[in-house]
Amino acid sequence: MSASELRPDDRAPNLWLSGEVIIGDVQIGANVVIEGPARIGDGAVIEHGALIGKRPALAPHSSAGDGDSDDNGTVIGEGATICAGAIIFAGASKVANHHPTWSSPKLCLNDARSRS
């Protein structure tokens, strides 16, 4: 993606979007970038400096996925929290229940239900 594909959006300070992005009733911090395709559900919180939908930079010999395999793109479910500085790679999907959280720098996924 080139910087020319990014477009500013007035829903939050210094919010930048690219591609098809569907945003529900969401709280968005400053300096956030969302690369589509992406859907963000109602009640989600995206804290300052988050990057959602990032395509990974892969070495030519890498066997890792490139984030293009999911036609739905990146999906952040209702009530999810994306913590400050988090990077959510393209194709990630989380349907939120009980306020699961994606955070940075280690991108921990905290969901109380998964620990029981």
Secondary structure, DSSP 8 states (H G I E B T S, - for coil): --GGG-EEETTSTTEEEES-EEE-S-EE-SS-EEESSEEE-TT-EE-TT-EEEE-----TT--S--S-S-TT-EEE-TT-EE-TT-EEETT-EE--SS--EE-SSS--EE-GGGG-
